[in-house]
Amino acid sequence: RFILVAFTEVLANKIKYYNAQIFNLFMVVDFFLLIAVAYNLFPNKIRTFYFAICTFLFLSTWIVSIIMTSVADFSVYAYVVFCIIMVFTYFIGLVHLFFGKSYNENKIMIFICAITMIYYCSVIPLFSFLPYILKNLIGFKASKIYNINYCLTDVWYLLITISFLCSRRRYNSQLWKGI
């Protein structure tokens, strides 16, 4: 699932023309893919209720943001709500994994949750102040903010790739011990 998210986001990032419409639609797809990954991290008792509330909150914010601006403009407020939901979701998943019974088996997932939280925590200030910056700083281009986001995204995916490689190496070493 992370690979699918990474591939679609990298593809959307590399398109060189004005692509706010693509990001507005991609934001919904990205939300559901990341929620699907996080769904498996939660205890069964609160899982359905929590994800129903998060989905309603994000989709209502996204629809209001699209109606208030337009489909052609990037929905900054919906993206900030998306980031906040991801931080809380992966924080709860991280706590559940960290204090769970199988801590040693979940070290890779703990690392993935932590770097996902760090990424979204670093993106929230960037996009929270974007409308203010664009309105008040004459001559400032939004591409500078987006370039920072591209760098953060690349580091995020690099760390996820490293964690997958470490988990593969760990799995292969355990496989050889059993033979």
C-alpha positions in Angstrom: 0.0 0.0 0.0 2.8 2.4 0.8 4.4 1.6 -2.5 1.1 2.5 -4.3 0.9 5.8 -2.4 4.5 6.6 -3.1 4.2 5.9 -6.8 1.1 8.0 -7.3 2.4 10.9 -5.3 5.8 10.9 -7.1 3.9 10.8 -10.4 1.7 13.7 -9.4 4.8 15.7 -8.2 6.7 15.3 -11.4 4.0 16.8 -13.7 5.5 20.2 -14.6 2.3 22.2 -15.3 -0.2 23.7 -13.0 -1.7 20.6 -11.3 -3.9 21.7 -8.4 -6.8 19.7 -9.8 -4.8 16.6 -9.8 -3.6 17.2 -6.2 -7.2 17.9 -5.0 -8.3 14.5 -6.4 -5.1 12.8 -5.3 -5.6 14.1 -1.8 -8.7 12.0 -1.4 -7.1 8.9 -2.9 -4.0 9.4 -0.6 -6.3 9.8 2.4 -8.0 6.5 1.8 -4.8 4.6 1.1 -3.1 5.9 4.2 -6.2 5.3 6.3 -6.3 1.7 4.9 -2.7 1.2 6.1 -3.4 2.7 9.5 -6.6 0.6 9.9 -4.5 -2.5 10.6 -2.6 -0.7 13.4 -5.6 0.0 15.6 -7.2 -2.1 18.2 -10.6 -3.5 17.2 -12.6 -1.7 19.8 -12.2 1.9 18.5 -11.2 1.2 14.9 -14.5 1.6 13.0 -15.8 4.6 15.0 -12.5 6.5 14.8 -12.1 6.0 11.0 -15.7 6.9 10.3 -15.3 10.2 12.2 -11.9 10.9 10.4 -13.4 10.1 7.0 -16.4 12.3 7.6 -14.2 15.2 9.0 -11.8 15.1 6.0 -14.4 14.7 3.3 -16.6 17.4 4.7 -13.6 19.8 4.9 -12.5 18.8 1.4 -15.9 19.4 -0.1 -16.3 22.8 1.7 -12.8 23.8 0.6 -13.6 22.9 -3.0 -16.9 24.8 -2.9 -15.3 27.9 -1.3 -12.4 28.2 -3.6 -12.7 26.1 -6.8 -11.5 22.8 -8.2 -8.7 24.7 -10.0 -7.2 26.0 -6.7 -5.3 23.7 -4.3 -7.4 23.0 -1.2 -4.9 24.1 1.4 -7.2 23.9 4.4 -8.4 20.4 3.4 -4.7 19.3 3.1 -3.9 20.7 6.6 -6.9 18.8 8.1 -5.6 15.7 6.2 -2.2 16.2 7.8 -3.6 16.6 11.3 -5.7 13.5 10.9 -2.7 11.5 9.7 -0.6 12.8 12.7 -3.2 11.7 15.2 -3.9 8.4 13.4 -0.3 7.4 13.2 0.3 8.6 16.8 -2.4 6.3 18.1 -1.1 3.4 15.9 2.5 4.1 17.2 1.4 4.0 20.8 -0.6 0.8 20.2 2.4 -0.8 18.5 4.9 0.5 21.0 3.0 -0.8 24.1 1.7 -3.9 22.4 2.6 -7.4 23.2 4.7 -8.0 20.1 7.0 -4.9 20.4 10.1 -6.7 19.0 8.2 -7.9 15.9 6.8 -4.5 15.1 10.0 -2.4 15.2 9.8 -1.7 11.4 6.2 -0.6 11.7 7.0 1.6 14.7 9.7 3.3 12.5 7.3 3.7 9.6 4.7 5.3 11.9 7.2 7.6 13.4 8.6 8.9 10.1 5.1 9.3 8.8 4.2 11.4 11.8 7.4 13.5 11.4 6.6 14.1 7.7 3.1 15.3 8.3 4.2 17.3 11.4 6.7 19.1 9.2 4.2 19.7 6.4 1.5 21.2 8.6 3.3 24.6 9.1 4.3 24.8 5.5 0.8 24.6 4.2 -1.0 26.3 7.1 0.7 29.6 6.4 0.7 29.3 2.6 -2.4 31.4 2.0 -1.1 34.1 4.3 2.3 34.1 2.6 0.9 34.3 -0.9 -1.5 37.1 0.0 1.0 39.3 1.9 4.4 38.7 0.3 4.4 40.2 -3.1 6.6 38.3 -5.6 6.7 35.2 -3.4 6.1 32.0 -5.5 4.3 29.1 -4.1 6.7 26.8 -6.0 9.3 27.5 -3.2 7.0 26.0 -0.6 6.2 23.1 -2.9 9.9 22.5 -3.5 10.4 22.2 0.3 7.5 19.7 0.3 9.1 17.7 -2.5 12.3 17.4 -0.5 10.4 16.3 2.6 8.5 13.8 0.5 11.6 12.4 -1.0 13.2 12.0 2.5 10.0 10.4 3.7 10.0 7.8 0.9 13.7 7.2 1.3 13.3 6.3 5.0 10.3 4.1 4.2 12.3 2.3 1.6 15.2 1.8 4.0 12.8 0.4 6.6 11.4 -2.1 4.0 15.0 -3.1 3.1 15.8 -3.6 6.7 12.7 -5.7 7.3 13.6 -7.8 4.3 17.1 -8.3 5.5 15.8 -9.3 8.9 13.4 -11.7 7.4 16.0 -13.3 5.2 18.4 -13.7 8.1 15.7 -15.4 10.2 14.9 -17.6 7.2 18.6 -18.7 6.9 18.8 -19.5 10.6 15.9 -21.9 10.4 17.6 -24.0 7.6 
